[in-house]
Amino acid sequence: MNNAAEDVISHVISEADFDSLPSDSINEIKRRIIDSIGVARGALKSLPAKIAANTAKEYKGNALMLNGNRTSPDMAAFYNTLLIRYIDFNDTYLSKEPLHPSDMLGALFSVGSLKNVSLRDLFLPTALGYDISMKLCDSTSLREKGYDHVNFLQVGATAALSKMLNLSDAQTRNAISMTIIPHVALRESRVGALSMWKAGAAADASRVSVFASILARNGFTAPATPITGKMGFIKEIAPDMRLKSRAFDPYAITHTFIKKYPVEYHAQVAVDLALRLARRVNWPDIKKIEIITYEAGKSILADSEKWDPTNKETADHSLPFIVCSALAHKDFWLENYLKLKDPATRKLMRLTKVYENSEYSKVYPTSLPTKIKIYTRKEVYEDKLDLPRGHWKNPMSNEELKAKFVRLGGAPKDFDDILKTDGKRVSSLAK
């Protein structure tokens, strides 16, 4: 038995079959599709979406864009994933490396529309793509090495596409190789002041996975050992990388998290806490705020640039802004990002300190403990939570997910149709 990473991935792909999918996983796949369509609709009018839509006009093709237009399959994958990712509101997986696995659905919607597939036809590719990308996230930390999680997203997306396109083992290996070798993404996309490329990186990962998969289907070859080769991913990027399981895990998707609020996942608990505390204290009475969190929460969401966010991309990764905006407005939704210079929020940010608790860091990512303490002239208010709503151990109900979908602009009937109708065509998912 060969345990080289390429062979492990190939074995998982070959082992995956529809009959192994349990009803729990199928239900979660439907919920991820619904959630992705909802957050995509929430991003339709954003500037990055408009730029990408205009760019797509320069590419000819018949693949579905989630605005209802058509373009080339790779450009459609870029656009669709950009919509899914941009408002930072789609699902999350936390392990040695974090990931937003539903980013890959942008690629599946694009290629699926060309094949006129049904939602049911997405179930196995989605389950497989999630499993592969999550196994990779379990194998090593890219963040610590200066590389981006989309390196693992694009492999998962390519694995998913290999099922959808019925690629042979050789074609699949070539597609994965062409996805990895020319496209090693740097972590620079997610440090300091952030830009549109925070979402663009995932969109590009979907784009290259589609291009590589179609190229491989048509016979193009690539190096056989993109991961374990003499100058492969392990040697050059992640020498500690270890893929532990050769078995397809059809339950993998059930261990990912849906977001309740449009913020980076490590801030989900903080929003819950801030809104609970906002019911107990009025913001003008606040004299000091302390946010106590774990290493990832502090290093990702409270580095120097996050204390003066000047755009949405940085603000949704700013723990001080997110907490203080929730306290000032007693709500947190997309509209909060239209108030980046809000005087109340900025005043509260100047009164805020963020601390890492080493004990909290030890239990991450199994638990996400966060505490907020608010000091007024007369009293100290504090609250602590370990898991946000939407975590797989604290899941959002279908009613809560529907409320999110509708608030983002989706029609209640569309929600019900996707949840109940496996035969719905992918081409009908556009606005």
C-alpha positions as CSV (number, residue, x, y, z in Angstrom):
1,M,0.0,0.0,0.0
2,N,1.5,3.4,-1.0
3,N,1.0,6.2,1.5
4,A,2.3,9.0,-0.7
5,A,0.0,11.9,-0.5
6,E,-0.9,11.7,-4.2
7,D,-1.9,8.1,-3.7
8,V,-3.9,8.8,-0.6
9,I,-5.9,11.5,-2.4
10,S,-6.4,9.2,-5.4
11,H,-7.6,6.4,-3.2
12,V,-10.1,8.7,-1.3
13,I,-11.5,9.9,-4.7
14,S,-11.8,6.4,-6.1
15,E,-13.5,5.1,-2.9
16,A,-16.2,7.8,-2.8
17,D,-19.6,6.7,-4.0
18,F,-23.1,8.1,-3.7
19,D,-24.5,5.1,-1.8
20,S,-22.1,5.8,1.1
21,L,-23.6,9.3,1.7
22,P,-25.7,9.3,4.9
23,S,-28.9,11.4,5.1
24,D,-27.2,13.7,7.7
25,S,-24.5,14.6,5.2
26,I,-27.0,15.1,2.4
27,N,-29.0,17.4,4.6
28,E,-25.9,19.5,5.4
29,I,-24.9,19.6,1.7
30,K,-28.3,21.1,0.9
31,R,-27.9,23.6,3.8
32,R,-24.4,24.6,2.5
33,I,-25.8,25.1,-1.1
34,I,-28.6,27.3,0.3
35,D,-26.2,29.2,2.5
36,S,-23.8,29.8,-0.4
37,I,-26.6,31.0,-2.6
38,G,-27.8,33.4,0.1
39,V,-24.4,34.9,0.8
40,A,-23.8,35.2,-2.9
41,R,-27.0,37.2,-3.3
42,G,-25.8,39.4,-0.4
43,A,-22.6,40.3,-2.4
44,L,-24.2,40.9,-5.8
45,K,-24.1,44.7,-5.6
46,S,-20.6,44.9,-4.1
47,L,-17.9,46.7,-6.0
48,P,-15.7,43.5,-6.4
49,A,-18.7,41.7,-7.9
50,K,-19.3,44.5,-10.3
51,I,-15.7,44.5,-11.4
52,A,-15.7,40.7,-11.9
53,A,-19.0,40.9,-13.8
54,N,-17.6,43.5,-16.2
55,T,-14.4,41.4,-16.6
56,A,-16.5,38.3,-17.4
57,K,-17.9,40.1,-20.5
58,E,-14.5,39.7,-22.1
59,Y,-14.7,35.9,-21.8
60,K,-17.0,33.9,-24.1
61,G,-18.8,30.8,-22.9
62,N,-22.1,29.3,-21.6
63,A,-21.2,28.6,-17.9
64,L,-23.6,30.0,-15.3
65,M,-22.8,33.1,-13.3
66,L,-24.8,33.6,-10.2
67,N,-26.0,37.0,-11.6
68,G,-27.8,35.1,-14.4
69,N,-25.2,35.9,-17.1
70,R,-23.0,33.4,-18.9
71,T,-19.2,33.3,-19.5
72,S,-16.3,30.8,-19.8
73,P,-16.4,28.1,-17.2
74,D,-13.2,29.3,-15.4
75,M,-14.4,32.9,-15.3
76,A,-17.8,31.8,-14.0
77,A,-16.1,29.8,-11.3
78,F,-14.1,32.9,-10.3
79,Y,-17.2,35.1,-10.2
80,N,-19.4,32.6,-8.4
81,T,-16.8,32.0,-5.7
82,L,-16.1,35.7,-5.3
83,L,-19.8,36.2,-4.5
84,I,-19.8,33.3,-2.1
85,R,-16.7,34.5,-0.3
86,Y,-16.8,38.3,-0.4
87,I,-19.0,39.2,2.5
88,D,-17.2,36.7,4.7
89,F,-20.4,34.9,5.6
90,N,-20.1,31.3,4.2
91,D,-19.1,28.2,6.1
92,T,-15.8,27.5,8.0
93,Y,-13.7,24.6,9.0
94,L,-11.1,24.9,11.8
95,S,-8.1,22.6,12.2
96,K,-4.3,23.0,11.9
97,E,-5.3,25.2,8.9
98,P,-8.7,27.0,8.6
99,L,-10.8,26.9,5.5
100,H,-14.1,28.0,3.9
101,P,-14.9,24.8,2.1
102,S,-18.1,26.1,0.4
103,D,-15.9,28.4,-1.6
104,M,-15.5,25.4,-4.0
105,L,-19.3,25.4,-4.8
106,G,-18.6,28.3,-7.2
107,A,-16.6,25.9,-9.4
108,L,-19.3,23.2,-9.1
109,F,-22.1,25.6,-10.0
110,S,-20.1,26.7,-13.1
111,V,-19.2,23.3,-14.5
112,G,-22.5,21.8,-13.3
113,S,-24.5,24.3,-15.3
114,L,-22.6,23.2,-18.5
115,K,-23.7,19.6,-17.8
116,N,-27.2,20.6,-16.8
117,V,-26.9,18.7,-13.6
118,S,-29.4,18.6,-10.7
119,L,-28.7,19.4,-7.1
120,R,-28.6,15.7,-6.4
121,D,-25.7,15.5,-8.8
122,L,-23.8,17.9,-6.6
123,F,-24.1,15.8,-3.5
124,L,-21.2,13.4,-4.0
125,P,-18.7,15.9,-5.6
126,T,-19.4,18.3,-2.7
127,A,-19.0,15.6,0.0
128,L,-15.7,14.5,-1.6
129,G,-14.4,18.0,-2.1
130,Y,-15.1,18.8,1.5
131,D,-13.4,15.6,2.7
132,I,-10.2,16.1,0.7
133,S,-9.8,19.7,1.6
134,M,-10.5,19.1,5.3
135,K,-8.0,16.2,5.4
136,L,-5.4,18.6,4.0
137,C,-6.3,21.2,6.7
138,D,-5.7,18.4,9.3
139,S,-2.3,17.6,7.9
140,T,-0.4,20.9,8.5
141,S,-0.7,24.6,9.2
142,L,-0.1,26.8,6.2
143,R,-0.8,30.0,8.1
144,E,2.2,29.5,10.3
145,K,4.4,29.1,7.2
146,G,3.2,32.2,5.4
147,Y,1.0,30.4,2.9
148,D,-2.8,30.6,2.3
149,H,-5.5,28.1,3.0
150,V,-6.7,28.3,-0.6
151,N,-3.9,26.0,-1.5
152,F,-6.0,23.3,0.1
153,L,-9.3,24.6,-1.3
154,Q,-8.2,24.3,-4.9
155,V,-7.2,20.6,-4.4
156,G,-10.5,19.8,-2.8
157,A,-12.3,21.7,-5.6
158,T,-10.4,19.7,-8.2
159,A,-11.2,16.5,-6.5
160,A,-14.9,17.4,-6.6
161,L,-14.7,18.4,-10.2
162,S,-13.0,15.0,-11.0
163,K,-16.2,13.3,-9.8
164,M,-18.5,15.6,-11.7
165,L,-16.5,15.2,-14.9
166,N,-15.9,11.5,-14.5
167,L,-12.2,11.9,-14.9
168,S,-10.0,8.8,-14.9
169,D,-7.4,8.3,-12.2
170,A,-4.6,9.6,-14.5
171,Q,-6.7,12.6,-15.5
172,T,-7.5,13.4,-11.9
173,R,-3.8,13.2,-10.9
174,N,-2.9,15.5,-13.7
175,A,-5.6,18.0,-12.8
176,I,-4.5,18.1,-9.2
177,S,-0.9,18.5,-10.2
178,M,-1.7,21.4,-12.6
179,T,-3.7,23.0,-9.8
180,I,-0.9,22.8,-7.2
181,I,2.4,23.4,-9.0
182,P,1.7,26.8,-10.6
183,H,-0.6,28.2,-7.9
184,V,1.0,28.3,-4.5
185,A,-0.9,31.2,-2.8
186,L,0.8,33.4,-0.1
187,R,-0.7,34.4,3.2
188,E,-0.1,38.0,2.4
189,S,-3.7,38.2,1.2
190,R,-4.8,38.0,4.9
191,V,-2.4,40.1,7.0
192,G,-2.5,43.8,7.8
193,A,-4.9,46.0,5.8
194,L,-6.9,43.7,3.6
195,S,-8.1,44.1,0.0
196,M,-10.5,42.6,-2.4
197,W,-8.1,39.8,-3.0
198,K,-9.0,38.4,0.4
199,A,-12.0,37.0,-1.5
200,G,-10.3,37.0,-4.8
201,A,-7.8,34.4,-3.6
202,A,-10.5,31.8,-3.1
203,A,-12.2,32.8,-6.4
204,D,-8.9,32.3,-8.2
205,A,-8.5,28.9,-6.6
206,S,-11.9,27.9,-8.0
207,R,-10.9,29.3,-11.4
208,V,-7.7,27.3,-11.6
209,S,-9.3,24.1,-10.5
210,V,-11.8,24.4,-13.3
211,F,-9.2,25.2,-15.9
212,A,-6.9,22.4,-14.8
213,S,-9.8,19.8,-14.7
214,I,-10.9,20.6,-18.2
215,L,-7.4,20.6,-19.5
216,A,-6.7,17.2,-17.9
217,R,-9.9,15.8,-19.3
218,N,-8.7,16.7,-22.7
219,G,-5.4,14.9,-22.2
220,F,-2.9,17.4,-20.9
221,T,-0.3,15.9,-18.5
222,A,1.5,17.2,-15.5
223,P,4.2,16.1,-13.0
224,A,3.3,12.9,-11.2
225,T,4.4,14.0,-7.7
226,P,3.3,17.6,-7.1
227,I,3.1,17.0,-3.3
228,T,5.9,14.5,-2.6
229,G,8.3,15.2,-5.4
230,K,11.9,16.4,-5.1
231,M,10.7,20.0,-5.4
232,G,7.1,19.3,-4.5
233,F,4.8,20.9,-1.9
234,I,6.1,19.0,1.1
235,K,9.8,19.6,0.4
236,E,9.3,23.3,-0.5
237,I,6.3,24.4,1.6
238,A,5.2,22.0,4.3
239,P,7.8,19.4,5.4
240,D,5.5,18.4,8.4
241,M,2.5,17.6,6.2
242,R,1.0,14.2,6.9
243,L,-2.3,12.8,5.4
244,K,-3.5,10.4,8.0
245,S,-6.5,8.7,6.4
246,R,-7.0,6.9,3.1
247,A,-10.7,6.4,3.7
248,F,-13.4,8.6,2.3
249,D,-15.3,10.2,5.1
250,P,-18.9,11.0,4.0
251,Y,-19.5,12.7,7.3
252,A,-16.8,15.3,6.9
253,I,-19.2,18.1,5.9
254,T,-21.1,17.7,9.2
255,H,-18.1,19.0,11.1
256,T,-18.1,22.4,9.4
257,F,-19.7,25.5,10.7
258,I,-22.3,27.9,9.3
259,K,-21.9,31.6,10.2
260,K,-24.6,33.5,12.0
261,Y,-23.0,36.9,11.5
262,P,-21.0,38.4,8.5
263,V,-17.6,38.4,10.2
264,E,-14.5,36.3,10.2
265,Y,-15.2,33.1,12.1
266,H,-13.0,33.8,15.1
267,A,-15.3,36.8,15.8
268,Q,-18.6,34.9,15.8
269,V,-18.6,34.3,19.6
270,A,-17.6,37.9,20.1
271,V,-20.6,39.2,18.3
272,D,-22.9,36.9,20.3
273,L,-21.3,38.3,23.5
274,A,-21.4,41.9,22.4
275,L,-25.1,41.7,21.5
276,R,-25.9,40.0,24.8
277,L,-24.0,42.7,26.7
278,A,-25.6,45.5,24.7
279,R,-28.9,44.5,26.2
280,R,-27.5,45.2,29.7
281,V,-25.4,48.3,29.2
282,N,-25.8,51.5,27.1
283,W,-22.7,52.4,25.1
284,P,-22.3,56.0,26.4
285,D,-21.8,54.6,29.9
286,I,-18.8,52.4,28.8
287,K,-15.4,53.4,30.2
288,K,-13.3,50.4,29.2
289,I,-13.7,47.2,27.2
290,E,-11.5,44.1,27.5
291,I,-11.8,41.2,25.0
292,I,-10.0,38.0,26.0
293,T,-9.5,35.4,23.3
294,Y,-7.1,32.7,22.0
295,E,-4.0,33.1,19.8
296,A,-5.8,32.9,16.4
297,G,-8.4,35.4,17.5
298,K,-5.9,37.9,18.6
299,S,-3.3,37.5,15.8
300,I,-5.7,37.4,12.9
301,L,-8.2,40.0,14.2
302,A,-6.3,42.4,16.3
303,D,-3.0,43.2,14.6
304,S,-2.2,46.9,14.2
305,E,-4.1,47.5,11.0
306,K,-7.3,46.1,12.4
307,W,-7.6,49.1,14.8
308,D,-8.3,51.6,12.0
309,P,-10.2,49.7,9.3
310,T,-10.8,51.8,6.2
311,N,-12.6,49.2,4.1
312,K,-15.0,46.4,4.5
313,E,-12.4,43.7,3.8
314,T,-10.3,44.8,6.8
315,A,-13.3,45.6,9.0
316,D,-14.8,42.1,8.9
317,H,-11.4,40.9,10.2
318,S,-11.2,43.6,12.9
319,L,-12.2,42.3,16.4
320,P,-12.3,45.8,17.9
321,F,-14.5,47.2,15.1
322,I,-16.9,44.2,15.2
323,V,-17.4,44.2,19.0
324,C,-17.7,48.0,19.3
325,S,-20.0,48.3,16.3
326,A,-22.3,45.6,17.8
327,L,-22.3,47.3,21.1
328,A,-23.1,50.7,19.6
329,H,-25.8,49.6,17.2
330,K,-27.2,46.5,19.1
331,D,-27.1,44.6,15.9
332,F,-24.5,43.3,13.4
333,W,-25.3,42.9,9.7
334,L,-23.9,44.1,6.4
335,E,-25.1,47.6,7.1
336,N,-22.5,47.9,9.9
337,Y,-19.8,48.1,7.3
338,L,-21.4,51.3,5.9
339,K,-20.5,52.9,9.3
340,L,-16.8,52.4,9.4
341,K,-16.2,55.9,10.8
342,D,-19.3,55.9,13.1
343,P,-18.3,58.2,16.1
344,A,-19.8,55.9,18.7
345,T,-18.0,52.8,17.3
346,R,-14.7,54.7,17.0
347,K,-15.0,56.0,20.6
348,L,-15.5,52.5,21.9
349,M,-12.6,51.2,19.9
350,R,-10.3,53.7,21.7
351,L,-11.5,52.2,25.0
352,T,-10.8,48.6,23.9
353,K,-8.0,46.2,24.7
354,V,-7.6,42.7,23.3
355,Y,-5.7,40.0,25.2
356,E,-4.7,36.4,24.6
357,N,-5.5,33.9,27.3
358,S,-3.0,31.0,27.0
359,E,-5.5,28.5,28.5
360,Y,-8.0,29.5,25.8
361,S,-5.3,28.9,23.1
362,K,-4.7,25.4,24.4
363,V,-8.3,24.3,23.7
364,Y,-8.5,25.9,20.2
365,P,-9.9,24.8,17.7
366,T,-12.0,22.3,19.7
367,S,-13.5,25.2,21.6
368,L,-13.4,28.9,20.8
369,P,-13.6,30.5,24.3
370,T,-14.0,34.3,24.3
371,K,-14.8,36.7,27.2
372,I,-15.8,40.3,27.1
373,K,-15.6,42.6,30.1
374,I,-17.2,46.0,30.0
375,Y,-16.4,48.6,32.7
376,T,-18.8,51.5,33.5
377,R,-18.5,54.1,36.2
378,K,-20.6,52.0,38.6
379,E,-20.4,48.4,37.5
380,V,-18.4,45.7,35.6
381,Y,-20.4,43.5,33.1
382,E,-18.8,40.4,31.7
383,D,-19.9,37.4,29.6
384,K,-18.1,34.3,28.2
385,L,-19.0,31.8,25.5
386,D,-17.1,28.8,24.2
387,L,-19.0,28.0,21.0
388,P,-21.0,30.3,18.6
389,R,-24.3,29.5,17.2
390,G,-23.7,27.7,13.9
391,H,-20.8,25.6,15.2
392,W,-21.5,21.9,14.4
393,K,-21.8,21.3,18.2
394,N,-24.3,24.2,18.4
395,P,-26.0,24.2,14.9
396,M,-28.3,26.8,13.5
397,S,-31.8,25.4,12.9
398,N,-33.4,25.4,9.4
399,E,-35.6,28.3,10.6
400,E,-32.5,30.3,11.6
401,L,-30.8,29.5,8.3
402,K,-33.9,30.5,6.4
403,A,-34.0,33.9,8.3
404,K,-30.4,34.5,7.3
405,F,-31.2,33.6,3.6
406,V,-34.2,35.9,3.5
407,R,-32.4,38.8,5.2
408,L,-29.7,38.5,2.5
409,G,-32.4,38.9,-0.2
410,G,-33.4,35.4,-0.9
411,A,-37.0,34.4,-1.4
412,P,-38.5,32.0,1.2
413,K,-39.8,29.8,-1.6
414,D,-36.3,29.4,-3.0
415,F,-35.1,28.2,0.3
416,D,-37.8,25.6,0.6
417,D,-37.3,24.5,-3.0
418,I,-33.6,23.8,-2.5
419,L,-34.1,22.1,0.8
420,K,-36.8,19.8,-0.5
421,T,-36.2,19.3,-4.2
422,D,-33.2,17.2,-5.2
423,G,-34.1,17.5,-8.9
424,K,-33.8,21.3,-9.1
425,R,-31.3,22.2,-11.9
426,V,-28.1,24.0,-11.0
427,S,-28.8,26.4,-13.9
428,S,-31.9,27.6,-11.9
429,L,-29.8,28.8,-8.9
430,A,-28.9,32.3,-10.4
431,K,-30.8,35.3,-9.1
